[in-house]
Amino acid sequence: MTNPTTAETGTRTAVWPTLAFRDAHAMAAFLVAAFGFRQSALYTRADDPSIVEHAELRWPLGGGIMFGSAGKDDGPFGARPPGHDAVYLVCENPDALFARATAAGADVVQGLRDEEYGSRGFTVRDPEGNLWSFGTYWGS
């Protein structure tokens, strides 16, 4: 599969999956160590730094995720139950990423495999129960 050109995708990221975590600090550390995200923002509550109001992790091939602490407020984002999300991310070397993710403790849901549509990838579960699928498929 080839990487879509900038002309096809634009230069800015338009889709940001947004998750809620029981322990947002621990999950930020896990996602950086296990999957190779880069932390670009993390804002905590002034009177309680254990509560993450908003954070962003960037994906090496573009885009990223936003997240915060579950239960941080009664609003629609703060009140969501954590551990029920699923995200797909394009990666260039799924074999190396699989080794990295499992070494960091990700729970294997579907091991490395080649799909009939040309992708190679895998799915793991993070410590809070979310599913993370990685593969070489860029979409059509």
The first five atom37 places (N, CA, C, CB, O) and aatype in JSON, in Angstrom:
{
  "aatype": [12, 16, 2, 14, 16, 16, 0, 6, 16, 7, 16, 1, 16, 0, 19, 17, 14, 16, 10, 0, 13, 1, 3, 0, 8, 0, 12, 0, 0, 13, 10, 19, 0, 0, 13, 7, 13, 1, 5, 15, 0, 10, 18, 16, 1, 0, 3, 3, 14, 15, 9, 19, 6, 8, 0, 6, 10, 1, 17, 14, 10, 7, 7, 7, 9, 12, 13, 7, 15, 0, 7, 11, 3, 3, 7, 14, 13, 7, 0, 1, 14, 14, 7, 8, 3, 0, 19, 18, 10, 19, 4, 6, 2, 14, 3, 0, 10, 13, 0, 1, 0, 16, 0, 0, 7, 0, 3, 19, 19, 5, 7, 10, 1, 3, 6, 6, 18, 7, 15, 1, 7, 13, 16, 19, 1, 3, 14, 6, 7, 2, 10, 17, 15, 13, 7, 16, 18, 17, 7, 15],
  "atom_mask": [
    [1, 1, 1, 1, 1],
    [1, 1, 1, 1, 1],
    [1, 1, 1, 1, 1],
    [1, 1, 1, 1, 1],
    [1, 1, 1, 1, 1],
    [1, 1, 1, 1, 1],
    [1, 1, 1, 1, 1],
    [1, 1, 1, 1, 1],
    [1, 1, 1, 1, 1],
    [1, 1, 1, 0, 1],
    [1, 1, 1, 1, 1],
    [1, 1, 1, 1, 1],
    [1, 1, 1, 1, 1],
    [1, 1, 1, 1, 1],
    [1, 1, 1, 1, 1],
    [1, 1, 1, 1, 1],
    [1, 1, 1, 1, 1],
    [1, 1, 1, 1, 1],
    [1, 1, 1, 1, 1],
    [1, 1, 1, 1, 1],
    [1, 1, 1, 1, 1],
    [1, 1, 1, 1, 1],
    [1, 1, 1, 1, 1],
    [1, 1, 1, 1, 1],
    [1, 1, 1, 1, 1],
    [1, 1, 1, 1, 1],
    [1, 1, 1, 1, 1],
    [1, 1, 1, 1, 1],
    [1, 1, 1, 1, 1],
    [1, 1, 1, 1, 1],
    [1, 1, 1, 1, 1],
    [1, 1, 1, 1, 1],
    [1, 1, 1, 1, 1],
    [1, 1, 1, 1, 1],
    [1, 1, 1, 1, 1],
    [1, 1, 1, 0, 1],
    [1, 1, 1, 1, 1],
    [1, 1, 1, 1, 1],
    [1, 1, 1, 1, 1],
    [1, 1, 1, 1, 1],
    [1, 1, 1, 1, 1],
    [1, 1, 1, 1, 1],
    [1, 1, 1, 1, 1],
    [1, 1, 1, 1, 1],
    [1, 1, 1, 1, 1],
    [1, 1, 1, 1, 1],
    [1, 1, 1, 1, 1],
    [1, 1, 1, 1, 1],
    [1, 1, 1, 1, 1],
    [1, 1, 1, 1, 1],
    [1, 1, 1, 1, 1],
    [1, 1, 1, 1, 1],
    [1, 1, 1, 1, 1],
    [1, 1, 1, 1, 1],
    [1, 1, 1, 1, 1],
    [1, 1, 1, 1, 1],
    [1, 1, 1, 1, 1],
    [1, 1, 1, 1, 1],
    [1, 1, 1, 1, 1],
    [1, 1, 1, 1, 1],
    [1, 1, 1, 1, 1],
    [1, 1, 1, 0, 1],
    [1, 1, 1, 0, 1],
    [1, 1, 1, 0, 1],
    [1, 1, 1, 1, 1],
    [1, 1, 1, 1, 1],
    [1, 1, 1, 1, 1],
    [1, 1, 1, 0, 1],
    [1, 1, 1, 1, 1],
    [1, 1, 1, 1, 1],
    [1, 1, 1, 0, 1],
    [1, 1, 1, 1, 1],
    [1, 1, 1, 1, 1],
    [1, 1, 1, 1, 1],
    [1, 1, 1, 0, 1],
    [1, 1, 1, 1, 1],
    [1, 1, 1, 1, 1],
    [1, 1, 1, 0, 1],
    [1, 1, 1, 1, 1],
    [1, 1, 1, 1, 1],
    [1, 1, 1, 1, 1],
    [1, 1, 1, 1, 1],
    [1, 1, 1, 0, 1],
    [1, 1, 1, 1, 1],
    [1, 1, 1, 1, 1],
    [1, 1, 1, 1, 1],
    [1, 1, 1, 1, 1],
    [1, 1, 1, 1, 1],
    [1, 1, 1, 1, 1],
    [1, 1, 1, 1, 1],
    [1, 1, 1, 1, 1],
    [1, 1, 1, 1, 1],
    [1, 1, 1, 1, 1],
    [1, 1, 1, 1, 1],
    [1, 1, 1, 1, 1],
    [1, 1, 1, 1, 1],
    [1, 1, 1, 1, 1],
    [1, 1, 1, 1, 1],
    [1, 1, 1, 1, 1],
    [1, 1, 1, 1, 1],
    [1, 1, 1, 1, 1],
    [1, 1, 1, 1, 1],
    [1, 1, 1, 1, 1],
    [1, 1, 1, 1, 1],
    [1, 1, 1, 0, 1],
    [1, 1, 1, 1, 1],
    [1, 1, 1, 1, 1],
    [1, 1, 1, 1, 1],
    [1, 1, 1, 1, 1],
    [1, 1, 1, 1, 1],
    [1, 1, 1, 0, 1],
    [1, 1, 1, 1, 1],
    [1, 1, 1, 1, 1],
    [1, 1, 1, 1, 1],
    [1, 1, 1, 1, 1],
    [1, 1, 1, 1, 1],
    [1, 1, 1, 1, 1],
    [1, 1, 1, 0, 1],
    [1, 1, 1, 1, 1],
    [1, 1, 1, 1, 1],
    [1, 1, 1, 0, 1],
    [1, 1, 1, 1, 1],
    [1, 1, 1, 1, 1],
    [1, 1, 1, 1, 1],
    [1, 1, 1, 1, 1],
    [1, 1, 1, 1, 1],
    [1, 1, 1, 1, 1],
    [1, 1, 1, 1, 1],
    [1, 1, 1, 0, 1],
    [1, 1, 1, 1, 1],
    [1, 1, 1, 1, 1],
    [1, 1, 1, 1, 1],
    [1, 1, 1, 1, 1],
    [1, 1, 1, 1, 1],
    [1, 1, 1, 0, 1],
    [1, 1, 1, 1, 1],
    [1, 1, 1, 1, 1],
    [1, 1, 1, 1, 1],
    [1, 1, 1, 0, 1],
    [1, 1, 1, 1, 1]
  ],
  "atom_positions": [
    [[0.85, -1.16, 0.0], [0.0, 0.0, 0.0], [0.9, 1.23, 0.0], [-0.97, -0.01, 1.22], [1.98, 1.22, 0.6]],
    [[0.48, 2.28, -0.66], [1.28, 3.48, -0.7], [0.67, 4.56, 0.18], [1.41, 3.98, -2.14], [-0.53, 4.56, 0.45]],
    [[1.51, 5.45, 0.61], [1.08, 6.57, 1.43], [0.35, 7.58, 0.55], [2.29, 7.23, 2.14], [0.9, 8.0, -0.47]],
    [[-0.87, 8.0, 0.92], [-1.56, 9.02, 0.11], [-0.71, 10.29, 0.06], [-2.96, 9.33, 0.7], [-0.01, 10.63, 1.01]],
    [[-0.79, 10.99, -1.06], [-0.02, 12.21, -1.2], [-0.64, 13.33, -0.38], [0.08, 12.62, -2.67], [-1.8, 13.25, 0.01]],
    [[0.14, 14.35, -0.13], [-0.35, 15.51, 0.6], [-1.53, 16.15, -0.14], [0.77, 16.54, 0.81], [-2.46, 16.64, 0.49]],
    [[-1.49, 16.14, -1.46], [-2.59, 16.71, -2.23], [-3.89, 15.96, -1.97], [-2.26, 16.68, -3.73], [-4.97, 16.56, -1.98]],
    [[-3.8, 14.65, -1.74], [-5.0, 13.86, -1.47], [-5.53, 14.06, -0.06], [-4.71, 12.4, -1.69], [-6.74, 14.04, 0.16]],
    [[-4.63, 14.24, 0.89], [-5.04, 14.26, 2.29], [-5.03, 15.65, 2.92], [-4.15, 13.37, 3.07], [-5.58, 15.81, 4.0]],
    [[-4.42, 16.64, 2.3], [-4.25, 17.94, 2.93], [-3.04, 17.9, 3.84], [0.0, 0.0, 0.0], [-2.42, 16.85, 4.01]],
    [[-2.69, 19.02, 4.42], [-1.51, 19.06, 5.26], [-1.84, 19.06, 6.74], [-0.68, 20.26, 4.93], [-0.94, 18.96, 7.58]],
    [[-3.11, 19.19, 7.09], [-3.5, 19.2, 8.49], [-4.33, 17.97, 8.82], [-4.29, 20.48, 8.82], [-4.98, 17.39, 7.95]],
    [[-4.29, 17.58, 10.08], [-5.06, 16.44, 10.53], [-6.49, 16.88, 10.82], [-4.42, 15.8, 11.77], [-6.71, 17.87, 11.52]],
    [[-7.44, 16.16, 10.27], [-8.84, 16.54, 10.45], [-9.61, 15.58, 11.35], [-9.51, 16.63, 9.11], [-10.74, 15.88, 11.74]],
    [[-9.04, 14.44, 11.67], [-9.73, 13.46, 12.52], [-8.86, 13.17, 13.73], [-10.03, 12.15, 11.72], [-7.69, 12.81, 13.6]],
    [[-9.44, 13.33, 14.93], [-8.73, 13.1, 16.19], [-9.61, 12.23, 17.07], [-8.38, 14.44, 16.9], [-10.51, 12.75, 17.73]],
    [[-9.38, 10.93, 17.11], [-10.13, 10.11, 18.08], [-9.91, 10.67, 19.49], [-9.68, 8.6, 18.0], [-8.81, 11.08, 19.84]],
    [[-10.96, 10.67, 20.28], [-10.9, 11.23, 21.63], [-11.3, 10.16, 22.63], [-11.81, 12.47, 21.76], [-12.39, 9.59, 22.54]],
    [[-10.41, 9.87, 23.58], [-10.62, 8.79, 24.54], [-10.65, 9.32, 25.96], [-9.53, 7.73, 24.39], [-10.21, 10.44, 26.24]],
    [[-11.17, 8.49, 26.85], [-11.15, 8.78, 28.29], [-10.43, 7.64, 28.98], [-12.61, 8.97, 28.86], [-10.67, 6.47, 28.66]],
    [[-9.56, 7.97, 29.93], [-8.78, 6.96, 30.64], [-8.96, 7.11, 32.14], [-7.29, 7.07, 30.27], [-9.06, 8.22, 32.66]],
    [[-9.01, 5.98, 32.84], [-9.06, 6.0, 34.3], [-7.8, 6.66, 34.87], [-9.21, 4.57, 34.86], [-7.88, 7.5, 35.77]],
    [[-6.65, 6.27, 34.33], [-5.37, 6.84, 34.75], [-4.69, 7.41, 33.5], [-4.46, 5.76, 35.46], [-3.9, 6.73, 32.84]],
    [[-5.02, 8.65, 33.18], [-4.55, 9.27, 31.94], [-3.03, 9.43, 31.92], [-5.2, 10.63, 31.76], [-2.41, 9.32, 30.86]],
    [[-2.43, 9.68, 33.06], [-0.96, 9.8, 33.1], [-0.3, 8.46, 32.75], [-0.49, 10.28, 34.5], [0.63, 8.42, 31.94]],
    [[-0.78, 7.38, 33.35], [-0.21, 6.06, 33.07], [-0.45, 5.65, 31.62], [-0.81, 5.01, 34.02], [0.43, 5.06, 30.99]],
    [[-1.63, 5.97, 31.09], [-1.92, 5.61, 29.71], [-1.06, 6.4, 28.73], [-3.39, 5.82, 29.4], [-0.64, 5.87, 27.71]],
    [[-0.8, 7.67, 29.02], [0.09, 8.45, 28.16], [1.46, 7.79, 28.1], [0.21, 9.91, 28.66], [2.03, 7.63, 27.02]],
    [[1.98, 7.4, 29.25], [3.28, 6.74, 29.3], [3.25, 5.41, 28.55], [3.72, 6.51, 30.75], [4.19, 5.09, 27.82]],
    [[2.18, 4.63, 28.72], [2.06, 3.34, 28.03], [2.01, 3.54, 26.51], [0.81, 2.59, 28.52], [2.72, 2.85, 25.78]],
    [[1.18, 4.46, 26.04], [1.02, 4.65, 24.6], [2.3, 5.15, 23.94], [-0.12, 5.63, 24.32], [2.57, 4.81, 22.79]],
    [[3.06, 5.95, 24.64], [4.36, 6.39, 24.12], [5.33, 5.21, 24.07], [4.95, 7.54, 24.98], [6.0, 4.99, 23.06]],
    [[5.41, 4.45, 25.16], [6.36, 3.33, 25.23], [5.96, 2.18, 24.31], [6.47, 2.82, 26.65], [6.81, 1.62, 23.62]],
    [[4.69, 1.82, 24.29], [4.24, 0.63, 23.55], [4.07, 0.86, 22.06], [2.95, 0.14, 24.12], [4.39, -0.02, 21.26]],
    [[3.57, 2.03, 21.68], [3.2, 2.24, 20.29], [4.03, 3.31, 19.58], [1.77, 2.61, 20.22], [3.99, 3.38, 18.35]],
    [[4.76, 4.12, 20.31], [5.59, 5.13, 19.68], [4.92, 6.47, 19.45], [0.0, 0.0, 0.0], [5.41, 7.28, 18.65]],
    [[3.81, 6.74, 20.14], [3.24, 8.08, 20.08], [4.24, 9.08, 20.64], [1.89, 8.15, 20.85], [5.16, 8.7, 21.37]],
    [[4.07, 10.35, 20.32], [4.86, 11.43, 20.89], [3.9, 12.36, 21.63], [5.67, 12.21, 19.78], [2.94, 12.85, 21.04]],
    [[4.16, 12.58, 22.89], [3.29, 13.47, 23.67], [3.51, 14.91, 23.24], [3.56, 13.31, 25.2], [4.64, 15.4, 23.24]],
    [[2.43, 15.59, 22.87], [2.55, 16.98, 22.43], [1.85, 17.95, 23.36], [2.01, 17.13, 21.04], [2.12, 19.15, 23.32]],
    [[0.95, 17.46, 24.21], [0.27, 18.33, 25.17], [-0.28, 17.49, 26.31], [-0.88, 19.14, 24.49], [-0.7, 16.35, 26.11]],
    [[-0.26, 18.05, 27.51], [-0.89, 17.4, 28.67], [-1.17, 18.49, 29.71], [0.04, 16.26, 29.27], [-0.26, 19.05, 30.32]],
    [[-2.46, 18.78, 29.88], [-2.89, 19.84, 30.79], [-3.67, 19.21, 31.95], [-3.76, 20.9, 30.05], [-4.64, 18.49, 31.74]],
    [[-3.22, 19.5, 33.16], [-3.87, 18.94, 34.34], [-4.7, 20.0, 35.05], [-2.82, 18.34, 35.31], [-4.56, 21.2, 34.8]],
    [[-5.56, 19.53, 35.92], [-6.38, 20.42, 36.73], [-5.48, 21.14, 37.73], [-7.51, 19.64, 37.45], [-4.64, 20.51, 38.38]],
    [[-5.65, 22.44, 37.85], [-4.79, 23.26, 38.72], [-4.8, 22.78, 40.17], [-5.23, 24.71, 38.66], [-3.75, 22.76, 40.81]],
    [[-5.96, 22.41, 40.69], [-6.04, 22.01, 42.1], [-5.89, 20.51, 42.32], [-7.36, 22.46, 42.67], [-5.88, 20.05, 43.46]],
    [[-5.76, 19.74, 41.22], [-5.57, 18.29, 41.33], [-4.83, 17.78, 40.09], [-6.94, 17.56, 41.49], [-5.47, 17.38, 39.12]],
    [[-3.5, 17.8, 40.11], [-2.73, 17.42, 38.93], [-2.86, 15.96, 38.51], [-1.3, 17.71, 39.17], [-2.35, 15.57, 37.46]],
    [[-3.54, 15.14, 39.31], [-3.78, 13.75, 38.89], [-4.87, 13.69, 37.81], [-4.19, 12.89, 40.1], [-4.99, 12.68, 37.11]],
    [[-5.65, 14.75, 37.67], [-6.73, 14.8, 36.67], [-6.22, 15.5, 35.42], [-7.98, 15.53, 37.23], [-5.79, 16.65, 35.46]],
    [[-6.27, 14.78, 34.31], [-5.87, 15.34, 33.02], [-7.11, 15.93, 32.36], [-5.19, 14.26, 32.11], [-8.05, 15.2, 32.04]],
    [[-7.09, 17.23, 32.17], [-8.21, 17.91, 31.51], [-8.17, 17.68, 30.0], [-8.18, 19.42, 31.82], [-9.21, 17.45, 29.38]],
    [[-6.97, 17.73, 29.42], [-6.82, 17.56, 27.97], [-5.37, 17.16, 27.68], [-7.21, 18.87, 27.19], [-4.43, 17.71, 28.26]],
    [[-5.21, 16.19, 26.79], [-3.87, 15.79, 26.36], [-3.92, 15.37, 24.9], [-3.32, 14.64, 27.25], [-4.97, 15.0, 24.38]],
    [[-2.78, 15.45, 24.25], [-2.65, 15.04, 22.85], [-1.38, 14.22, 22.67], [-2.64, 16.27, 21.91], [-0.32, 14.55, 23.2]],
    [[-1.53, 13.14, 21.92], [-0.39, 12.34, 21.5], [-0.38, 12.33, 19.98], [-0.46, 10.88, 22.08], [-1.42, 12.11, 19.35]],
    [[0.77, 12.57, 19.4], [0.92, 12.59, 17.94], [1.41, 11.24, 17.44], [1.91, 13.7, 17.51], [2.25, 10.59, 18.06]],
    [[0.86, 10.83, 16.3], [1.26, 9.59, 15.64], [2.35, 9.92, 14.64], [0.04, 8.91, 14.95], [2.25, 10.93, 13.94]],
    [[3.41, 9.09, 14.54], [4.54, 9.41, 13.66], [4.17, 9.65, 12.2], [5.52, 8.3, 13.72], [4.84, 10.45, 11.53]],
    [[3.14, 9.01, 11.68], [2.78, 9.18, 10.27], [1.74, 10.27, 10.06], [2.26, 7.88, 9.7], [1.25, 10.46, 8.95]],
    [[1.4, 10.99, 11.12], [0.41, 12.07, 11.03], [-0.78, 11.8, 11.92], [0.0, 0.0, 0.0], [-1.12, 10.65, 12.21]],
    [[-1.41, 12.86, 12.36], [-2.58, 12.74, 13.21], [-2.21, 12.42, 14.64], [0.0, 0.0, 0.0], [-1.07, 12.6, 15.06]],
    [[-3.18, 11.96, 15.37], [-2.97, 11.63, 16.76], [-4.27, 11.39, 17.48], [0.0, 0.0, 0.0], [-5.33, 11.25, 16.86]],
    [[-4.19, 11.35, 18.79], [-5.37, 11.18, 19.62], [-5.41, 12.29, 20.66], [-5.37, 9.78, 20.3], [-4.39, 12.88, 21.02]],
    [[-6.62, 12.55, 21.14], [-6.82, 13.43, 22.29], [-7.41, 12.58, 23.4], [-7.76, 14.65, 21.93], [-8.09, 11.59, 23.13]],
    [[-7.16, 12.97, 24.64], [-7.73, 12.22, 25.75], [-7.73, 13.06, 27.02], [-6.95, 10.93, 25.97], [-7.12, 14.13, 27.09]],
    [[-8.43, 12.54, 28.01], [-8.48, 13.15, 29.33], [-8.85, 12.11, 30.35], [0.0, 0.0, 0.0], [-9.07, 10.94, 30.02]],
    [[-8.92, 12.53, 31.58], [-9.29, 11.62, 32.67], [-10.79, 11.33, 32.65], [-8.88, 12.21, 34.04], [-11.61, 12.24, 32.53]],
    [[-11.13, 10.07, 32.77], [-12.53, 9.67, 32.88], [-13.05, 10.18, 34.21], [-12.71, 8.11, 32.78], [-12.33, 10.19, 35.21]],
    [[-14.31, 10.61, 34.23], [-14.93, 11.08, 35.46], [-14.48, 12.45, 35.9], [0.0, 0.0, 0.0], [-14.73, 12.85, 37.03]],
    [[-13.81, 13.2, 35.02], [-13.28, 14.52, 35.4], [-14.39, 15.54, 35.61], [-12.32, 15.02, 34.34], [-14.21, 16.54, 36.31]],
    [[-15.55, 15.29, 34.99], [-16.71, 16.17, 35.16], [-17.96, 15.41, 34.72], [-16.55, 17.49, 34.34], [-17.88, 14.25, 34.32]],
    [[-19.11, 16.07, 34.79], [-20.37, 15.43, 34.41], [-20.74, 15.66, 32.95], [-21.48, 15.94, 35.29], [-21.82, 15.26, 32.52]],
    [[-19.86, 16.3, 32.19], [-20.13, 16.58, 30.79], [-20.05, 15.31, 29.94], [0.0, 0.0, 0.0], [-19.66, 14.26, 30.45]],
    [[-20.4, 15.41, 28.67], [-20.42, 14.23, 27.82], [-19.07, 13.55, 27.63], [-20.95, 14.6, 26.49], [-19.01, 12.34, 27.42]],
    [[-17.98, 14.31, 27.7], [-16.66, 13.69, 27.56], [-16.15, 13.16, 28.89], [-15.66, 14.7, 26.99], [-15.57, 12.07, 28.94]],
    [[-16.35, 13.89, 29.95], [-15.88, 13.47, 31.27], [-16.63, 12.28, 31.83], [0.0, 0.0, 0.0], [-16.08, 11.52, 32.62]],
    [[-17.89, 12.12, 31.45], [-18.72, 11.06, 32.01], [-18.68, 9.75, 31.21], [-20.14, 11.54, 32.09], [-19.3, 8.77, 31.61]],
    [[-17.95, 9.72, 30.1], [-17.89, 8.49, 29.29], [-17.16, 7.39, 30.05], [-17.18, 8.76, 27.95], [-16.16, 7.65, 30.72]],
    [[-17.66, 6.16, 29.95], [-16.93, 5.05, 30.58], [-15.67, 4.73, 29.78], [-17.83, 3.79, 30.7], [-15.74, 4.63, 28.55]],
    [[-14.54, 4.56, 30.43], [-13.31, 4.24, 29.72], [-13.23, 2.76, 29.34], [-12.1, 4.62, 30.57], [-13.97, 1.93, 29.86]],
    [[-12.33, 2.46, 28.42], [-12.04, 1.08, 28.08], [-12.92, 0.46, 27.02], [0.0, 0.0, 0.0], [-12.93, -0.77, 26.87]],
    [[-13.68, 1.28, 26.26], [-14.59, 0.73, 25.25], [-14.32, 1.26, 23.85], [-16.01, 1.04, 25.63], [-15.17, 1.13, 22.97]],
    [[-13.16, 1.85, 23.64], [-12.86, 2.45, 22.34], [-12.01, 1.52, 21.49], [-12.15, 3.78, 22.52], [-11.36, 0.6, 22.0]],
    [[-12.03, 1.77, 20.18], [-11.2, 1.03, 19.24], [-10.65, 2.02, 18.22], [-12.01, -0.12, 18.53], [-11.39, 2.85, 17.69]],
    [[-9.35, 1.94, 17.95], [-8.68, 2.87, 17.05], [-7.82, 2.06, 16.08], [-7.82, 3.91, 17.84], [-7.18, 1.09, 16.48]],
    [[-7.81, 2.48, 14.81], [-6.93, 1.88, 13.81], [-5.9, 2.93, 13.42], [-7.73, 1.38, 12.55], [-6.24, 4.09, 13.17]],
    [[-4.62, 2.52, 13.37], [-3.54, 3.41, 12.98], [-2.69, 2.74, 11.91], [-2.67, 3.79, 14.2], [-2.37, 1.56, 11.99]],
    [[-2.32, 3.52, 10.9], [-1.43, 3.03, 9.86], [0.0, 3.05, 10.39], [-1.56, 3.89, 8.55], [0.44, 4.01, 11.02]],
    [[0.72, 1.98, 10.11], [2.12, 1.92, 10.5], [2.93, 1.37, 9.33], [2.32, 1.03, 11.78], [2.4, 0.69, 8.46]],
    [[4.21, 1.67, 9.33], [5.07, 1.24, 8.23], [5.73, -0.1, 8.49], [6.13, 2.28, 7.98], [6.03, -0.82, 7.53]],
    [[5.97, -0.46, 9.75], [6.65, -1.71, 10.07], [5.88, -2.43, 11.18], [8.13, -1.44, 10.5], [6.25, -2.35, 12.35]],
    [[4.81, -3.12, 10.81], [3.98, -3.75, 11.83], [4.7, -4.82, 12.65], [2.79, -4.36, 11.18], [4.37, -5.02, 13.82]],
    [[5.67, -5.5, 12.06], [6.38, -6.53, 12.8], [7.17, -5.92, 13.97], [7.34, -7.3, 11.86], [7.12, -6.43, 15.08]],
    [[7.88, -4.84, 13.7], [8.65, -4.17, 14.77], [7.71, -3.55, 15.8], [9.57, -3.08, 14.17], [7.99, -3.6, 17.0]],
    [[6.6, -2.96, 15.34], [5.66, -2.36, 16.28], [4.98, -3.42, 17.15], [4.6, -1.54, 15.52], [4.74, -3.19, 18.33]],
    [[4.68, -4.57, 16.57], [4.1, -5.68, 17.34], [5.07, -6.11, 18.44], [3.78, -6.88, 16.41], [4.65, -6.31, 19.59]],
    [[6.33, -6.24, 18.11], [7.34, -6.62, 19.12], [7.42, -5.56, 20.21], [8.72, -6.81, 18.45], [7.5, -5.9, 21.39]],
    [[7.4, -4.3, 19.84], [7.46, -3.21, 20.82], [6.23, -3.22, 21.72], [7.58, -1.85, 20.1], [6.35, -3.1, 22.94]],
    [[5.05, -3.35, 21.13], [3.8, -3.32, 21.89], [3.71, -4.48, 22.87], [2.6, -3.36, 20.94], [3.32, -4.29, 24.03]],
    [[4.06, -5.66, 22.42], [3.96, -6.82, 23.33], [5.03, -6.76, 24.41], [4.1, -8.13, 22.54], [4.78, -7.19, 25.54]],
    [[6.2, -6.24, 24.09], [7.24, -6.08, 25.11], [6.81, -5.11, 26.19], [8.55, -5.6, 24.47], [7.21, -5.24, 27.35]],
    [[5.97, -4.12, 25.83], [5.48, -3.13, 26.78], [4.25, -3.62, 27.55], [5.15, -1.84, 26.06], [3.74, -2.92, 28.42]],
    [[3.77, -4.83, 27.22], [2.66, -5.4, 27.98], [1.29, -5.32, 27.34], [0.0, 0.0, 0.0], [0.29, -5.63, 27.99]],
    [[1.22, -4.92, 26.06], [-0.07, -4.9, 25.38], [-0.58, -6.34, 25.25], [0.04, -4.22, 23.98], [0.19, -7.25, 24.95]],
    [[-1.88, -6.53, 25.46], [-2.52, -7.84, 25.39], [-2.9, -8.14, 23.93], [-3.79, -7.89, 26.31], [-3.65, -7.38, 23.32]],
    [[-2.39, -9.22, 23.38], [-2.63, -9.54, 21.98], [-4.07, -10.05, 21.8], [-1.61, -10.6, 21.48], [-4.49, -11.02, 22.44]],
    [[-4.8, -9.39, 20.92], [-6.15, -9.8, 20.55], [-6.11, -10.57, 19.23], [-7.1, -8.57, 20.44], [-6.76, -11.6, 19.09]],
    [[-5.34, -10.05, 18.28], [-5.12, -10.71, 16.99], [-3.66, -10.49, 16.63], [-6.09, -10.16, 15.87], [-3.22, -9.36, 16.47]],
    [[-2.94, -11.58, 16.5], [-1.52, -11.49, 16.18], [-1.27, -10.99, 14.77], [0.0, 0.0, 0.0], [-2.21, -10.77, 14.0]],
    [[-0.02, -10.81, 14.45], [0.38, -10.36, 13.12], [-0.22, -11.27, 12.05], [1.9, -10.33, 12.99], [-0.19, -12.49, 12.16]],
    [[-0.77, -10.64, 11.02], [-1.3, -11.43, 9.91], [-1.39, -10.58, 8.66], [-2.67, -12.0, 10.26], [-1.48, -9.35, 8.72]],
    [[-1.37, -11.26, 7.54], [-1.54, -10.61, 6.24], [-3.01, -10.76, 5.85], [-0.59, -11.24, 5.15], [-3.57, -11.86, 5.91]],
    [[-3.63, -9.65, 5.44], [-5.03, -9.63, 5.04], [-5.15, -9.79, 3.52], [-5.72, -8.32, 5.49], [-4.21, -9.48, 2.79]],
    [[-6.29, -10.28, 3.07], [-6.48, -10.49, 1.63], [-6.5, -9.18, 0.85], [-7.78, -11.25, 1.38], [-6.3, -9.18, -0.36]],
    [[-6.74, -8.06, 1.53], [-6.76, -6.76, 0.85], [-5.38, -6.08, 0.84], [-7.78, -5.85, 1.52], [-5.27, -4.92, 0.46]],
    [[-4.34, -6.81, 1.26], [-2.98, -6.33, 1.12], [-2.35, -5.72, 2.35], [0.0, 0.0, 0.0], [-1.19, -5.32, 2.31]],
    [[-3.07, -5.65, 3.45], [-2.51, -5.07, 4.66], [-1.83, -6.14, 5.51], [-3.6, -4.37, 5.47], [-2.15, -7.33, 5.41]],
    [[-0.9, -5.72, 6.32], [-0.29, -6.57, 7.34], [-0.44, -5.82, 8.65], [1.23, -6.9, 7.02], [-0.11, -4.63, 8.72]],
    [[-0.93, -6.49, 9.67], [-1.14, -5.8, 10.93], [-1.54, -6.7, 12.07], [0.0, 0.0, 0.0], [-1.44, -7.93, 11.98]],
    [[-2.0, -6.08, 13.14], [-2.35, -6.79, 14.37], [-3.27, -5.91, 15.22], [-1.08, -7.18, 15.17], [-3.46, -4.73, 14.94]],
    [[-3.86, -6.52, 16.26], [-4.7, -5.8, 17.21], [-4.29, -6.19, 18.62], [-6.22, -6.1, 16.96], [-4.1, -7.37, 18.92]],
    [[-4.17, -5.18, 19.49], [-3.85, -5.4, 20.89], [-4.83, -4.62, 21.76], [-2.38, -4.99, 21.2], [-5.53, -3.71, 21.29]],
    [[-4.87, -4.99, 23.04], [-5.7, -4.29, 24.02], [-4.76, -3.57, 24.99], [-6.66, -5.28, 24.78], [-3.77, -4.14, 25.44]],
    [[-5.08, -2.32, 25.31], [-4.27, -1.57, 26.26], [-4.67, -1.94, 27.69], [-4.42, -0.04, 26.03], [-5.65, -2.66, 27.88]],
    [[-3.95, -1.46, 28.7], [-4.25, -1.83, 30.08], [-5.65, -1.41, 30.56], [-3.24, -1.22, 30.99], [-6.13, -1.94, 31.57]],
    [[-6.3, -0.49, 29.86], [-7.64, -0.08, 30.26], [-8.74, -0.73, 29.43], [-7.77, 1.42, 30.16], [-9.92, -0.48, 29.67]],
    [[-8.37, -1.58, 28.47], [-9.35, -2.34, 27.71], [-9.65, -1.87, 26.31], [0.0, 0.0, 0.0], [-10.42, -2.52, 25.6]],
    [[-9.07, -0.76, 25.87], [-9.29, -0.26, 24.51], [-8.56, -1.13, 23.5], [-8.84, 1.2, 24.39], [-7.5, -1.69, 23.79]],
    [[-9.13, -1.23, 22.3], [-8.51, -1.99, 21.22], [-7.75, -1.06, 20.3], [-9.58, -2.77, 20.42], [-8.24, 0.0, 19.9]],
    [[-6.53, -1.46, 19.96], [-5.66, -0.7, 19.07], [-5.25, -1.63, 17.92], [-4.41, -0.14, 19.82], [-4.56, -2.62, 18.13]],
    [[-5.69, -1.29, 16.71], [-5.32, -2.06, 15.53], [-4.3, -1.26, 14.74], [-6.57, -2.39, 14.66], [-4.43, -0.05, 14.57]],
    [[-3.29, -1.94, 14.26], [-2.23, -1.32, 13.48], [-2.06, -2.12, 12.2], [-0.89, -1.25, 14.28], [-2.12, -3.35, 12.22]],
    [[-1.85, -1.42, 11.1], [-1.65, -2.12, 9.84], [-1.1, -1.2, 8.78], [0.0, 0.0, 0.0], [-0.99, 0.01, 8.97]],
    [[-0.77, -1.79, 7.65], [-0.19, -1.04, 6.55], [-1.24, -0.47, 5.59], [0.77, -1.92, 5.78], [-0.9, 0.21, 4.63]],
    [[-2.5, -0.75, 5.84], [-3.6, -0.29, 4.97], [-3.91, 1.17, 5.2], [-4.86, -1.14, 5.2], [-4.25, 1.57, 6.32]],
    [[-3.78, 2.0, 4.14], [-4.04, 3.44, 4.21], [-5.47, 3.8, 3.88], [-3.11, 4.17, 3.29], [-5.83, 4.98, 3.94]],
    [[-6.3, 2.85, 3.54], [-7.66, 3.15, 3.1], [-7.7, 3.31, 1.6], [0.0, 0.0, 0.0], [-6.67, 3.36, 0.92]],
    [[-8.9, 3.39, 1.09], [-9.03, 3.52, -0.37], [-9.62, 4.85, -0.76], [-9.88, 2.4, -0.94], [-9.79, 5.12, -1.95]]
  ]
}
